[in-house]
Amino acid sequence: MYRTHTCGELRIGNAGQKVTLAGWVQRSRRLGGMTFIDLRDRYGITQLVVEADAEPALVEAATSLGREYVIQVTGEVLERQSKNPKMPTGEIEIKVASINILNKSVTPPFTIEDETDGGEDIRAKYRYLDLRRAPLRRALELRHRVAHEVRNYLDSKGFMEIETPYLIKSTPEGARDFVVPSRMNPGQFYALPQSPQTFKQLLMVAGYDRYFQIVRCFRDEDLRADRQPEFTQIDCEMSFVEQEDVLQTFEGMMRTLFKNVLNVEVPDPLPRMSWYDAMDFYGSDKPDIRFDMKLHEVTALVQGHGFGVFDSVPYVGAIAVPGAAEWSRKELDALTEWVKRPQVGAKGLVYVKLGGDGSVKSSVDKFYSPEDLKAVADACGAAAGDLLLILCGEKRKTQTQLGVLRLELGGRLGFRDPKVFAPLWIVDFPLLEWDDETQRFYAMHHPFTAPKPEHLDLFYSDRKEDLEKVCANAYDFVLNGNELGGGSIRIHDAAMQKRMFEVLGIGEEEADYKFGFIINAFKFGAPPHGGLASSAGRTPSVTTSHSRRTTRAAT
Ligand code: ASP
């Protein structure tokens, strides 16, 4: 046997036992003739000690060890003189009787400690060394635990895990496809799935009723902090369900995950917010509700006072920043520059300071009396000592800018505590979004999402204004400002699916060529169905995301 125990296993109760351990040398140090070695494996670290009066060959072997050498040692478990309460094995050490060097190591390019001196690039180049570090190991352990819990939970609810192919015909989800050339058919390509969307729907047609898969998805998108070209999602589909059934099932799954993996209780039931409220009050379809600082529309209050900037736009909105009336001119100038950065895209920033003494000072004093500004402050629920920040322009664009500003200031003011979890559902998404650039509609979620039954008249209308009003039973699971999942009730009727492609400007021939297989399947008794997929690093359904729009032209 290479080892009798792991490096994370031995406790005071093992004192007196003869053991064999194997692992990597984390560090070794000499103290008054004794050599102390920290031996590490996936399970933990155990301290080894080679006494000063040990055999010379043993002392020599101990002193020759370098960082990351792989060794096997035998020895006796002893109670430590000076215990380390921070380590699970901190009450014992191994008095080494023999050392067997299994493999040497060159000096690693960075320290393999929780806090390392290695930068991103070097750690990526030597990922196998980086993965020896506890923070990365913990991340993989967490992921494993989540996968395990998901399988248990979904199995207990009657879901079947089914694999679907990777080399396929395109499944549009709003991004570009990665393609793989076919050797057998020169000039032709497979696409890698952006998700198993059409497959899981075909499984419903086939009668599988409750499907899930922990599956890799591929989306050829520009890199961003919250996006990766390939990512894993928990993909599910259910038959004979309404939106409520899907939400209940996955709320249960999320609650179980939070409880069993993080020991965190999340609200029961989870809050729900319509997409319209999320946009109006948070300027985002993935609102961070750990803090308030909501958006308020003040258009009617500020127009008609001779201030051309406000008078010439359809929307003026404000947020009240608590306790920020003290901010200096310099800070406000810097903030104005910040909102003008292309990432935010505002043209300027108007501020109103509500002094603790009841005074009102603003960058638009010329046009508004203190009473006018107090009325605006009241509409925003702002109090003395607060700072009002106002942006204006086209409605959704300005709300999005205010949303970005809100998140930035929430972060600066310490309102976004990473230890607080505030999940919620966003529901009632519009089915479609209009793109001015390409003069056509795009599916807000994906082209397989059904309109709400009560909006069918609007869906079959030819007027743009009507189509813009169609809502879907589509939903996103949002946590702390991140979209962690999304899904919808699907179209299960061939004629309605054809109409959807027509609305999206996809001609009959093209629709038949690209999606004929699914339209056809719907002719063979497709059950009503819906589902959801959950992951981090997926394409968020952000309406205002320019990159999504342009990449979606590929659909
Ligand atoms: N296929 C969708 C996605 O990957 C999720 C779903 O609608 O079930 O975003």
Boltz pocket constraint, residues with backbone or C-beta under 6 A from the ligand:
constraints:
  - pocket:
      binder: B
      contacts: [[A, 173], [A, 194], [A, 195], [A, 196], [A, 197], [A, 236], [A, 486], [A, 487], [A, 488], [A, 531], [A, 532], [A, 533], [A, 538], [A, 539]]
      max_distance: 6.0
